[in-house]
Every structure is written in structure tokens, then in C-alpha cells.
Amino acid sequence: MSSTPARVFVARLVGLPIFDPQGDQVGKVRDLVAAVRSEVHQPRVLGLVAEVFGRRRIFVPMTRVTNIDSGHVYTTGLLNMRRFEQRPTETLVMGQMLDRSVRVPHSGVAGTVYDVAMEQARNRDWVLSRVAIQEPAKGLRRRGQTHVVEWRDVEGLTARDESQGATHLIAALNEMRPADAANMIHDLPLERRSAVVAALDDERLADVLEELPEEDQVDILEHLDNERAADILEEMSPDDAADLIADLPPETAEALLELMEPEEAEDVRRLMSYAEETAGGMMTPEPVILGPDATIADALAHVRNPELTPALAALVYVCRQPLEPPTGKFLGVAHIQRLLREPPSTLVAGALDDSMASLRPQATIDEVAAHLATYNLVAAPVVDDTGHLLGAVTVDDLLDHMLPEGWRDQAVRQASG
């Protein structure tokens, strides 16, 4: 390990790719597992929690780690693919130590843990050696002073802190993609999960909820007060919100719908009126919809919205007024590739494809799949019997419903045969 740095801070380690000896990536670092038994003796680092392809989390012993550099972790390649299960004697450094309230008696420093460093001892074992502490902000300072101190000088590292905050863990989660953040939240102890959920802002929590297994979604929502739960549902895409509300007890679902903004609640109620495994039940009511007098420049400006998925950005749906679903008469679609080839000042009506067959809201999941496959589409309009656009079904929506129930956490729960 000659090129491995003498000291590695854990927050900087999380998210790094893990490679085998051939240079093939086998996963990503998600946390560090340590045996924390004393505030005097430096805890031994037992290994890494790694996320391997398929979203399964496995344990990688430190004896299998051959090198750590600024952007990569290398292993012997001999990894046990059995699902990681935390033991009572083990501590997750990111999940359970960040934001712990601690103090340094000899200097009077008190604050919260925002990082922990590990290094190799003389016997080649990795140990937790330093603790990075941030003091509370004072006066006009936006952030408190920071200190990096020896493990043995810190008190409070092994105490169970029921009031443990989530500031620094939230900062780490906000750097992750929603699916990765959801994976970490899924594995947190219940009290830590509650602290994280309370600290996440509504928009970020909505993004993460969309990536969590159904039982986690319901559990989190049921532990929020109704006002905040309704706010979270408003931030979610209407189709995901409809699926989640459908899993709640009817009286809870109705109470939350009443608290939502009327327009948002109307979209959700409309989606819930269709059978779940139909085009109407799967569609999003918020595709890019423009009138025929919009220009190509207008259309391109709309599809540049970074919050649109690639599938939703692939088509612009052209309709007569009103432009909110159910719209006026549906005229056709404009493909992004065609839009890129036309002069920006041209009307979008001039790039219209009016030959694309539409789906009816009652179309079954098999009919939707056949339609997208037949016409090589990543999205398709859903139109009612009178020619009004109701929404669009994307390949993302289709996969969400075609994959086995519980697919989001199936790989996490199963152990290799």
C-alpha cells in the first residue's frame, strides 16, 4: 500500500469507486464499519460497506483492500457477495457517528462530529485515529470553528445520543444522487432515519422518497405530521404521489389530499381514478405541452429543463388551448431530434408529427409495452376518446410497473445463492 495516504477521511471516501486487480469497477464505497468499544483505544476498522451493481450492499473486509488513493479503492477481487448485515458490536461511521455531540475536555472544545479519519497502525490494521469536530456558530459567524483532534482526547463518541442531529449526514446525502441517498437512508437505524427525514428539505425528501421501496415510503410518510406529508406529496411527481397515496389507509389518503394544493390534488385524484396497470394509471400529467403557435426556440427552452427526465424531454406535445391536461384538441408531437434541425424561429407546428398513434388511458401494461417497442419510442401520448391529451407514458413509468414488486430493495434484501 505504498501509495495509500497515511490518513484517510471517511466522508471523502464515501462514493469512491471500488476496482478489482484487473481495473474493472465492482462497486462504490457507501460507509465504513468499525468496532467502537472505548473512547481511549482507537477503534479497529473492520471493513467497507460497498454497493455493488444491482444495489446490493456487501461487506468488504479491510484485509481485502489493497490500495486507497485520491479517487479509487482497489481490492484483491475476492469479494463475498453476501448481503451486509450490521452486528450489534459494529458501528457505521457515516450513518451513526456523524453529527454526534462530543467534547474535548483538556481544551474545552465542544461541538459535533463532521468527519472521522482512519490510518494504518504498526500492525497494519486500520484504526479510527482522528475526529473532526465543528463548534456551534458564534456571533456573526455562519459556521463554527473546526478542529481535528486525537480519538482518545474526545468524549461522547461511544455514548448513545438520542438528540443526535443530522447536519453533516444531510450534507453528505445532498451530494449523492437520489437513488444513492435513498439506499443510505434505507439502511440507517430508525432513530437516525427519523433525524435525517426531519432535517431534509421537502424537495430533496420528495426526490428520495420516489427511490425508496414502498414500505419505506409509507413508513416515513405516516411518521410525518399531515401538513408536511402533504407538502412532500406536492413536491413528488403526480404519478409517484398517486402510487404512494394508494398505499395509505383511505382516511389518511383523503386527509392528505384535502391538505394538498387543489391543482396538485386534482392531478393525483385523476391518476388514481385509473386502474394501476393501465396507461392512465402509469402516465405523468406533466409532459412538455405547447400550443401550435410556439416557436422551436420555445420548445427547446422547455426541454432544457434539468428536472425533466430524458424520456420526458424527448417529445413536445402540441395541443390547442387549454394546455393543462385534459387539454384542448391534441394535434401531434414534435421530436427533439427534429426540433434540433429546424431554425429556432420556426413555429413548432411546422415540425409536427401527426402520424404517431396515441394510447387510450385504458390500455393495459402489455399494450403500452408493445406500443413503445413497435414504434421505437421512449414516451407516448395518452389521449381520451374525444382527442384531449391526458398525459404521457414514458419507458421509465413502464419499467417501474413491469419490474417485480419490491424491485427497489430486492437486491438489498437477497443474499447470493
Protein Blocks (a to p, Z undefined) as FASTA:
>chain_A
ZZgcfbdcfklmgopacddfkopafbdcfbdcdddfbfkbccddfbdcdddehiiacddd
fklpmbdcfkbccdehiacfbdcdddfkbccfklmmgopacddfknopacddfbdcdddd
fkopacdfbdcdddddehjbfbdcdddddfklpghjlpccfklcfklmmmmmmmpcfklm
mmmmmmpcfklmmmmmmmpcfklmmmmmmmpcfklmmmmmmmpcfklmmmmmmmpcfklm
mmmmmmpcfklmmmmmmmpcfklmmmmmmmmmpcfkbmklmpcckbccddfkbcfklmmm
mmmpmkbcfklmmpccdddddfbdcddddfbdcdfklmmmpcfkbcfklmccfkbccddf
klcfklmmmmmmmnopabdcdddfkopafbdcdfklmmmmmpcghklmmmmmpccZZ
